C-alpha cells in the first residue's frame, strides 16, 4: 500500500494505537473537549470489524464493504457516543473493509469540512492528516510505518505522556 492520497481538510487529526484498550478513544475525547471550545468538531470512528448498529444510528452510506452511520445517541457507552459527550457536533461510525479504504478516504474529503478527529488504525496508508497521534499502552509497543510525521504518546490508564496539551501545542519532537 502506498500513502499517495492527501486529505485536503483544514484540520484532520488521526489517532491510532498499538492495540485495544490503550487509550485511543480517551485521547480522541480529550482532544475533542479541548478543540470544541473554539470550533465545531466532527468525530469519526473507523473499524474493519462488524458491529451491530442501534436504532439511534442513522445510515448515511451502505454498500458492500462500507457502512457509514451517524451517531445520534449522546448517552451510550459506544465510542461514537462518547465523542458526542466530549463535545463533537457530529459523530460518525464507519465500518470499512480494506478494499474500500480509498473510496472511504475520498468520501471523507468530499463530505467533511473543518476540524475532524478520526480514530482508526487503518487509514494511514490512504491519506495524510494534518496531525497524527499514535497511542501506546505502557507495556504494549508497536512499530508504525506511516509516511508522514506523527507523535507518540503513552497512556498508563490515568494520563498521557506526553500530555494532551503538549501534543496539541507541538512542543515535543515528532516521531
N, C-alpha and C positions, 0 to 999 in steps of 0.2 A: 504494500500500500504506500502511496505517496501522499505527502502533505502539499497538494497543489491547489487547494481551494482556499480562498481567502474570504473570510466573513467581513463584510463591509459595514457592519453596525457600529455605532459610536462607542458603546461600552458593552462588550461581551466578556463576561467573566466565566471561565471554565474551571470546574472543580472536579477532581478525580482523586482516587486514593489507592492505597496498597491492598485493600481488601474490604470485607464487610465490617461494619461497626467500628470504623477507625475515626469517625468524626466528620465525614463529608457533609452530611445534612446539617449537623451542628454548625460547621463553618459557613455553609450556604445561608443558614438562618441569621447568623451573626452579621454577615456581610449585608444581607437584605435589610436587617434592622438599622444598620449604620447608613446605608445609602438611601433608604426610603424616607429618611427625614428631610432630604433635599430634593428628591426626584422620584418619579414613578419607576418601579422596578417590576419587570416580568420575570418570573421564576420558571425554570424548565427542569424536569427530571426525565432522563432518558435511560431506558433499560432494554436489554436484549431479552429479558425474561418475561414470560407472560404472567400478568397479574389480572385478576378479575376486577372489572370496573364496578363502581357503585352507582346507585340511581342519582347521585349528586355529582357525577362526572358527565359532561356533555361531549359527545364525539364530534370532532371537527373534520378529521380526515380518517378514512378507513379504506385500506387497500391491502392486498396480500403482502404481508411482511412489514406493514406500517400502520400504526394506530396513533392518532393524536387526539387527546381529550383534554378539555378544560376542567379543572377542579373548581367546584362550586361550594364545597363543604369547608367551612372555616373551623370545624370542631372535631375532626377525626385525628387519629394518630398517623395517618399516611403522610409521607414526606411532602407530597404536593399540598396537603392541607396545612402542614407546619409552615410552609413558605408563606401562605396567606396570613397565618397567625403572626409571622415575623414582620409583616408589613407589605408584602408583594401585592400589587394592584391586580395581578393576574397570575395564575399558576397553571402550567400545562404539564400533563403526564404523557410521555411518549414511549410506546413500545416499538422497537425497530429491529429488524434483522439486519445483519451487516450488509447484505446486498442492497439495502435501501438507504444506507447512510449518505451517499452522495445526493440522492433525491431529498433526504431529510435536511441536509445542510443547505441546499437551495431553498427549501421551504422556509427554513428559519430566517435566511437572509431576506426573502421576499415578504415575510409576514410579521416579523418582529422588528420594531424600531426602538431606539432609546436604550435604556440600561437593561441588560439581560444577565441573570445569574443562572448558570446551567450546570447541573450536577450530572456528570456522565464520565465514564472512563473510555468511551468508545469513539468520540468524535475528533480526538486529537490528530487523527490521520487524515481528516477530511476538511478541516477548517483551521484557520489561525485566529485565535481570540486576541482581544486587546490585552487581557490579563489571564493568567492561568496559575492555579494552585494545586499542588499535589499533597494530600494529607496522608501521613503515615501514623500507624499505631506505634507505641513505644517499642514493642518487640516485633513489629510487622513492617519490614522494609522491602522495597521493591524498586527495581530499575525501571525507568520510563524513558522512552526513546522519541519524545516529541521533537520536532524540528524547529521549535520556537522557544523563546525564554519562558521559564516558569519558576515559581517559588515553591519550595518545600516547607511544610510545617508539620510538626509532630503534636499529636493530641494524646494526653495522658488520661483522658476521661473527665478532666476538670478544666484544663486550659491548653491553649495552643502555644507552641514555641517554634518560631517567633509568633507574637500575638497578632490578633486580627488587625489591630491598629497599625502595627509595624508592617504587616503585609500590604495594607492599603495605602501606606504613605511612601512606599518604595525606599525605605531607609535601610533595607537589607540587600545583600548581594543575591542576585538571582542564580538559579541553577546551582 
